[in-house]
Amino acid sequence: MKRVYVCNDTITGIFSGIYDAWKTKLGQEQLGIVLKGCIDQELFCEYAEVVESEKKTIAVENLIKKHMGYEAYWEIYHAVLSSDKEKGDAILGMMLEARNIPQSKKIMQHLSHPKVRKVFELSRNVSNEAHYYREIIRFRELDNGILFSQIEPKSQILTCLGDHFTDRFPLENWMIYDRTHKMFLVHPESKHWVLVLDEVVNEEAIKKVSVKEKTYEKLWKGFFESVAIEERKSYDRQRQHLPLHYRKHVTEFQ
Amino acid sequence: MRITENMSLSKKLNILSDAAKYDVACTSSGTDRHNDGTGIGNCVKAGICHSFSADGRCISLLKILFTNECIFDCKYCINRTSNDVERASFTPDEVCNLTIEFYRRNYIEGLFLSSGVWKSPDFTMEMLYQTLYKLRTEYRFQGYIHVKAIPGASPELIQKVGFLADRMSVNLELPTAESLRKLAPHKNRKNILTPMRLVQNGMAENKQELVAYRNAPRFVPAGQSTQMIIGATPENDFQILNVAEALYKKFELKRVFYSAFVHVNEDSNLPARGDEGPPLLREHRLYQADWLLRFYGFEAKELLSEMNPNFNVLIDPKCNWALEHLEVFPVEVNRADYYTLMRVPGIGYKSASRIVKARRMGVLNFEDLKKMGVVLKRALYFITCNGKMMYPTKIEQDYILRNLLNVGEKLPISVTQMNYKQLSLFDDYHFRQEQFMAEAGKKAPIEKIIG
């Protein structure tokens, strides 16, 4: 009988599920993880609800770092942020497979295993998406001097952006709002960034931009127009590099 | 000058970005620098593109000229002194302000500052220096700066600017001294190569300083680049590629850019204006070959020769090389070394390194290769997995060529929008369809091959 653990779509949820599954010491075929809300009931399966805890999460994180190395840890970290439904199952499968190979730290090279490949793909998708947003996030200066940006990513990439923008704008107050997952990344001047959940955005406040903002928006749009070479114009190529769904909140496409 | 005093900033930006757009280099790669906590900006090794303009080229830097006043009269250039265009100049503060305000909003990765030659090369270089000095010290900008070294400027000035910029470039403009004399009468080979050598030596010295003093100021940390105009003069691809190779080897350049010639001026020394547009496919083939030189261990003389001086319009340079060297194929994926794998059409340097790592964990088959990103429809004629080819195929030039042409090549959209006939004038003037057919040893009509 296969045991399937049902958990929440959060890092704590998934890692707690992995913790419970790992404890049973069963093999890859007999274990599984599904996310709450996307269960396809199967025959000959036993479903168990996962009790989340911080302790379990830390235990799993340490297990990964110690036995699979930091390379694998970051791949898993990115995979967890993905919007894919089977991510928990893939990560568990990869961890179980790492037990079977002689050097478990080289698990990421074992790309011919389907679960390892899945984690590799998820991780690559998430870090690619995060990279896209590093490029096309556009800040607007609000009238209180805060740089504000909003995005609608598929994966929960905010934490992947934190270090990059903190290093870039250490002396600015800035904030990125993820509309899809209703999360904020907030950076107060000269401090570390924080992730803020369960807050509501003040739609009125984010519309009030500073006096200079409109001027620079116009200058930028003008630059964007004039830098293109007429003889080489190719909207298809532009779309190939910058797909339409990324353009929603980008200044020069509005 | 009287005109520019009353000109609005947006007008200036329009004129001076429009004048700078023909420079292709817009990369922001090569430096990794963290912010020291006192200013704004950092640099990422791989570089970051922030947007894509209507021609599909990336926008990474605020690409502007300091001024489009110019005392030179280069035939291909829109800003040449004999052209009657509206002239404008920035002040150093305007450039700094624009850079900082655009950067804060994450529009750009840094500044690309070029300039027309205003009054004299030294005067212009001095203006560029003042601008960069202000930007780095007063505005505490720590992002990426790419600056042009003006041919003919004094060594001291270039040295000073080099300590403020991340990348410097001097445009070679045209592949041979002969063409340069014809189209850019005020420039000469020596004037262009001198600053290039200067920057190279400066970088070498700086490397030694950095060994002794870790915190010594860094001189052009992202290296230097250059660009050549393709299609304005009669050089063939072999000459161009040899020049590029020499620049990589002798001047240790980071990048050589190729810019398809765009007609902006009427001049009897320039090729006649037709309706075929810039030679984009030729530019594309040169970039493909450039990659082969830099990352795949190829040499220019392997790809082309005196006898065969131009790239094939129908297949890419790597496939072309493979077809000429069928004696080394097929290679066994599970055993061949990294460099051999990279020479197989359909295997790039990324998938080659994935293969080398993954095969330590087990024997690879064709399915695995596909998942790792190998383009099997090209690679299948050149590889074996466990001693077996994917399908029974003949290792025969015509046969493989026919099949490769059947599956087609994924060209960038900008290139495929034009048809082959339009390209034939400048792209490959030595190329004859009959000749190609004779080489391929086939009697079928050409439509069949292209189709």
Interface residues (C-beta under 8 A of the other chain):
Chain A: I101 K106 Q109 H110 L111 S112 R117 R134 E135 I136 I137 R138 F139 R140 E141 L147 S149 H164 D167 R168 F169 P170 L171 E172 S190 K212 Y216 K218 L219 W220 G222 F223 F224 E225 S226 V227 A228 I229 E230 E231 R232 K233 S234 Y235 D236 R237 Q238 Q240 H241 L242 V250 T251 E252
Chain B: L9 S10 L13 N14 S17 D18 A20 K21 Y22 H34 N35 G37 T38 G39 I40 G41 N42 V44 I48 C49 H50 S51 F52 S53 A54 D55 G56 R57 C58 I59 L62 K63 L98 E101 F102 R104 R105 N106 Y107 G143 A260 V262 H263 G277 P278 L280 R354 K357 A358 R360 M361 G362 L364 D368 K371 M372 P412 I413 S414 Q417
